[in-house]
Amino acid sequence: MAAPSSNVGKPTRDRLPCNTTSFQKKSRSKLVSIPGTRPSVQNGQLIVSTGVTSLDYVIGGGLAVGTLMLIEEDRYDSYSRMLLKYFLAEGVVCGHELYVASAQDHPNDIIQELPSPILDDIASPKPAESPNKSCDPEGVDTMSIAWRYQNLPKVQTSLACSSRFGHYYDVSKTMDPEVCQAARCHSFYLPERSTSVTSSPAPPSTATGQSPMPEAYVSLLKDLQEVIHKEGFDGSLSQTKSRNILRIGLHSLGSALWGDDICCSNNPSHGHALTTLLYGLRALLRSSLAVALVTVPSHLIQNKALMARITRLSDTAIALESFRGSEKETNPLYKDYHGLLDVRQVPYLNCLVCDLPDNKDLAFKLKRKQFTIEVCLCHLKVSLADH
């Protein structure tokens, strides 16, 4: 009688090896090894720092690679320009490549004004000060409030992530010129491109016979596409080359210097120019290892419906309202801040619900020579004073 065959210890197609379990360690993506990046804890998307740690916290940890961030400029373009420099400075420190486009200041001048990185022990939060000191803006000496509110716990105003991401910078000092020169930067300065722009007009659209975008926007988008493709940020190069991130900084799009008239009229002739540009830019970003930060002078755009469309075409959008030149500058309620920050939009990436900030009353200020975002207690003070 033949011995019965046995399959013990021999894995078959219907049987898994005995050492296989349902719990397996996920292998890290190759993109995680790129310097200055990490996967988001919310959606697993690869993110980079904006250069401002408190801003990273507000928008959900950082900027996702392949997305576009819109900054609505303050009236004097002081703090929005500062955020652009922070964004570019973080790219220099992390070894990322830069692409800077401007119609007003030369990109080289912007790079030379980047803030200098500072040591961690200088930038780290200081320990809590003694309650006897009168520097607390919520102290009784600053403002008299109802007695029933005095014993309530203090509101946590500082915004910071639990894990360290990004670097700190001193806006009173500029980055070492040798470090800036060592960074790989692609520039687009419109006055230098004006000859090529006028010599190669944009193709007309089939509906109106006119181009939906000014020639400056067409040239900018074409130049961006060439840089992304030639440098391999769209994956066109072989996998043997180490991957890197392209940080794109576009300054003051929509202004008249770009040949756009959305800031000059309520019914502009190029009403769809900027939205068309942003639509094409997002298409380039989605398929490349690039992230873009765009500033727009929204306070000059009279058509609010058009500004709403511009916001919707962005993945992340914030607005800056500076107190400079306004009555709030001398208002004692706002003496601890330099302006307000409003989060207009945050992205929906690999999830059904976006990560909204815990508090929508946000303000910014220059603290210890750094740009910081905190929870604004001005509205709370006003409500308590009314009682």
C-alpha positions in Angstrom: 0.0 0.0 0.0 1.5 3.3 -1.1 2.1 5.8 1.7 -0.2 8.8 1.5 1.4 11.9 0.1 1.9 14.7 2.6 2.2 18.5 1.9 3.2 19.4 5.4 5.9 22.1 5.3 5.5 22.6 1.5 3.7 25.8 0.7 1.3 25.6 -2.2 -0.7 28.1 -4.1 -3.6 27.8 -1.7 -1.5 27.9 1.4 0.7 30.8 2.6 4.1 30.2 4.2 3.9 29.6 7.9 5.9 32.7 8.7 3.5 35.0 6.8 1.2 37.1 9.0 -1.5 39.7 8.2 0.6 42.4 9.9 3.5 43.5 7.6 5.7 46.5 7.9 5.0 48.9 5.1 8.1 49.7 3.0 8.8 53.4 2.9 8.4 55.2 -0.3 11.6 56.2 -2.2 10.4 59.8 -2.1 10.7 59.9 1.7 14.5 59.9 1.3 14.4 63.4 -0.4 16.0 65.9 2.0 13.6 68.4 3.5 10.5 66.2 3.0 8.4 63.8 5.0 5.1 62.0 4.7 2.0 63.7 6.1 0.5 62.1 9.2 -3.0 63.0 8.0 -2.9 61.6 4.4 0.5 60.1 3.7 1.2 62.8 1.1 4.8 63.9 0.8 5.1 67.4 2.3 7.7 70.1 2.6 8.0 73.0 5.1 7.0 76.5 4.2 9.9 77.8 6.2 7.5 79.0 9.0 6.8 76.3 11.5 3.6 77.9 12.8 2.3 78.2 9.3 3.1 74.6 8.7 0.9 73.8 11.7 -2.0 75.9 10.5 -2.2 74.3 7.1 -1.9 70.7 8.3 1.8 70.0 8.7 3.3 71.5 5.6 2.9 72.0 1.8 2.1 68.8 -0.1 4.4 68.2 -3.1 2.5 68.7 -6.3 0.2 71.4 -4.9 -0.2 75.2 -5.1 -0.3 77.6 -2.2 -1.9 81.1 -2.8 -1.1 84.0 -0.5 -3.3 87.1 -0.7 -0.9 89.9 -0.3 -1.1 92.5 2.4 -1.6 96.1 1.3 2.1 97.0 1.2 3.3 93.5 0.2 5.6 93.4 3.2 4.6 90.2 5.0 3.6 88.3 1.9 7.0 89.0 0.4 8.5 87.8 3.6 6.6 84.5 3.4 7.9 84.0 -0.1 11.5 84.5 1.2 10.9 82.0 4.0 9.6 79.5 1.4 12.7 80.0 -0.8 15.1 80.1 2.1 13.9 76.7 3.3 14.5 75.3 -0.1 18.1 76.6 -0.1 18.8 75.0 3.3 17.3 71.7 2.3 19.1 71.6 -1.0 16.0 72.0 -3.2 16.1 73.7 -6.6 14.4 77.1 -6.9 12.3 78.7 -9.6 11.6 82.4 -9.0 9.5 84.6 -11.3 8.8 88.3 -10.9 7.8 91.3 -13.0 9.0 93.9 -10.5 12.2 92.9 -8.7 14.9 90.8 -10.3 14.8 87.2 -8.9 18.5 87.5 -8.0 17.7 90.4 -5.8 15.0 88.4 -4.0 17.5 85.5 -3.5 20.1 87.8 -2.0 17.5 89.0 0.6 16.7 85.6 1.9 16.7 85.4 5.7 19.6 83.7 7.5 19.0 80.3 9.3 19.5 80.5 13.1 20.4 78.0 15.8 17.8 75.7 17.4 18.5 76.9 20.9 17.8 80.5 19.9 14.6 79.6 18.0 13.2 77.1 20.5 10.4 78.2 22.7 11.4 79.8 25.9 10.2 78.3 29.2 7.2 79.8 30.8 7.8 83.0 32.6 6.9 83.8 36.1 3.3 84.9 36.6 4.5 87.9 38.6 5.9 89.5 35.4 3.6 91.9 33.6 4.4 90.9 30.1 1.4 88.7 29.8 -1.1 90.4 27.4 -3.9 88.6 29.2 -2.9 90.1 32.6 -5.3 92.1 34.7 -3.1 95.1 34.4 -3.5 95.1 30.6 -7.3 95.0 30.6 -10.0 94.8 33.2 -12.4 91.9 32.6 -15.2 90.4 34.5 -14.2 88.5 37.7 -15.8 85.3 36.6 -13.4 85.1 33.6 -10.2 85.7 35.5 -9.8 82.2 36.8 -10.4 80.5 33.5 -7.4 78.6 32.0 -5.1 80.5 29.7 -5.6 80.1 26.0 -2.7 78.4 24.2 -1.7 81.1 21.7 1.5 79.5 20.3 1.2 77.2 17.3 3.8 74.4 16.9 3.9 70.8 15.7 4.7 68.1 18.2 7.6 66.9 15.9 10.3 69.2 14.5 9.9 70.0 10.8 11.6 72.8 8.9 14.1 75.4 10.1 14.1 78.8 11.9 15.2 82.1 10.3 16.2 85.5 11.4 14.7 88.2 9.2 17.1 90.8 10.4 20.0 89.0 8.8 20.5 87.8 5.2 21.7 84.5 4.2 25.4 84.0 3.4 26.0 85.0 -0.2 28.1 81.9 -0.8 25.2 79.7 0.3 22.8 81.6 -2.0 25.2 81.3 -5.0 25.6 77.6 -4.4 21.9 77.0 -4.6 20.6 76.0 -8.0 18.0 78.6 -9.1 16.0 79.2 -12.3 14.8 82.7 -12.7 12.1 84.4 -14.9 12.4 88.2 -14.9 9.7 89.6 -17.2 11.6 92.8 -18.3 14.4 90.5 -19.6 11.9 88.2 -21.3 9.9 91.1 -22.9 11.7 90.8 -26.2 11.1 87.1 -26.6 7.5 87.5 -25.4 6.6 90.1 -27.9 8.4 88.3 -30.7 6.4 85.1 -30.2 2.7 86.0 -29.6 0.4 83.6 -27.9 -1.9 81.4 -30.1 -5.4 82.8 -30.3 -8.4 80.9 -28.9 -11.0 79.5 -31.2 -13.9 81.2 -29.6 -12.9 84.9 -29.5 -9.9 85.0 -31.7 -7.8 86.4 -28.8 -5.5 84.6 -26.4 -7.1 83.8 -23.0 -3.8 84.8 -21.3 -1.4 87.7 -21.8 1.8 86.8 -23.5 3.8 87.1 -20.3 1.7 84.3 -18.7 2.1 82.1 -21.8 5.9 82.6 -21.7 6.0 81.9 -17.9 4.0 78.7 -18.2 6.1 77.5 -21.2 9.4 78.2 -19.4 8.1 76.4 -16.3 7.2 73.3 -18.3 10.6 73.3 -20.0 12.5 73.5 -16.6 10.3 70.7 -15.1 10.9 68.4 -18.0 14.6 69.2 -18.7 15.6 68.9 -15.0 13.6 65.6 -14.6 11.1 66.8 -12.0 8.3 65.1 -14.0 10.2 61.7 -13.9 11.5 61.9 -17.4 15.1 61.2 -16.3 16.4 57.8 -15.4 15.7 56.6 -11.9 19.5 56.4 -11.2 19.6 60.2 -10.6 18.7 61.2 -7.1 15.4 62.9 -6.8 14.9 66.5 -5.6 12.2 69.0 -5.1 11.6 72.1 -7.2 10.2 75.1 -5.2 8.4 77.6 -7.4 7.9 81.1 -6.2 5.7 83.4 -8.3 5.6 87.0 -7.1 2.5 89.2 -7.4 0.7 87.5 -10.3 -2.3 89.4 -11.5 -0.7 92.8 -11.2 -0.5 95.2 -14.1 3.2 94.6 -14.5 2.3 91.1 -15.8 0.1 92.7 -18.5 -3.0 91.6 -16.5 -5.9 94.1 -15.9 -7.9 92.3 -13.2 -6.6 94.8 -10.7 -7.6 97.8 -12.9 -11.2 97.1 -13.8 -14.3 95.4 -12.5 -14.8 93.9 -15.9 -11.3 93.1 -17.1 -10.6 92.1 -20.7 -8.3 89.3 -19.3 -10.8 88.0 -16.8 -9.8 84.4 -17.3 -6.1 85.0 -17.7 -4.9 84.3 -14.1 -7.4 81.4 -13.6 -6.2 79.8 -16.9 -2.6 80.2 -15.7 -3.3 78.6 -12.3 -5.2 75.7 -14.0 -2.2 75.0 -16.2 0.2 75.4 -13.3 -1.7 72.9 -11.2 -1.6 70.4 -14.1 2.2 70.7 -14.2 2.5 70.3 -10.4 0.3 67.2 -10.2 2.7 65.2 -12.3 6.0 66.5 -10.9 8.1 66.7 -7.8 7.4 70.4 -7.4 5.5 72.8 -5.1 4.5 76.4 -5.9 3.8 79.4 -3.8 2.0 82.3 -5.6 1.3 85.7 -4.2 -1.6 87.8 -5.6 -2.6 91.4 -4.7 -6.2 90.5 -3.9 -6.9 93.9 -2.3 -6.6 95.4 -5.8 -9.0 92.9 -7.5 -12.4 94.6 -7.6 -14.3 91.6 -8.9 -14.8 89.4 -5.8 -16.3 86.6 -7.8 -13.1 86.4 -9.9 -11.1 86.3 -6.7 -13.2 83.5 -5.4 -12.5 81.4 -8.6 -8.7 82.1 -8.1 -9.0 80.8 -4.5 -10.8 77.6 -5.6 -8.1 76.9 -8.2 -5.5 76.9 -5.4 -4.9 73.9 -3.1 -4.0 76.0 -0.1 -5.0 79.7 0.3 -4.3 82.2 3.1 -4.9 86.0 3.3 -2.8 88.5 5.1 -4.2 91.7 6.6 -1.5 94.1 7.8 -2.3 96.7 10.5 0.1 99.1 8.9 -1.6 102.3 7.9 -4.9 101.3 9.4 -6.7 102.3 12.5 -6.0 98.9 14.0 -2.3 99.9 14.2 -3.0 102.3 17.1 -5.8 100.2 18.6 -4.5 98.8 22.0 -6.4 95.5 21.4 -4.0 94.7 18.5 -0.8 96.1 20.0 0.7 92.6 20.3 0.3 91.8 16.6 1.2 93.1 13.2 -1.8 91.7 11.3 -4.4 89.1 10.9 -4.2 85.8 9.0 -7.2 84.1 7.5 -7.1 80.5 6.2 -9.2 80.6 3.1 -8.7 77.1 1.9 -6.9 73.9 2.8 -6.4 70.9 0.4 -8.4 67.7 0.3 -5.7 65.1 -0.4 -6.4 61.3 -0.2 -9.2 62.0 2.3 -12.8 63.1 2.4 -12.4 65.7 5.1 -9.6 68.3 5.2 -7.6 69.1 8.3 -9.0 72.4 9.4 -7.1 74.6 12.0 -8.3 74.4 15.5 -8.9 78.1 15.8 -9.8 80.5 12.9 -8.9 83.7 14.8 -5.2 83.9 13.8 -2.8 86.8 13.9 0.9 87.2 12.9 3.8 89.2 14.3 7.5 89.6 14.2 8.6 87.9 17.4 12.3 87.6 18.2 13.1 88.6 14.7 10.9 85.8 13.4 7.6 85.7 11.6 5.2 83.8 13.9 1.5 83.0 13.8 -0.5 82.8 17.0 -4.1 82.5 18.1 -5.5 86.0 18.2 -7.1 86.9 21.5 -8.4 90.3 20.3 -11.9 89.1 19.6 -12.0 87.3 23.0 -11.0 90.6 24.7 -13.7 92.5 22.8 -16.4 90.0 23.8 -15.3 90.0 27.5 -15.3 93.8 27.5 -18.8 94.0 26.2 -19.9 91.9 29.2 
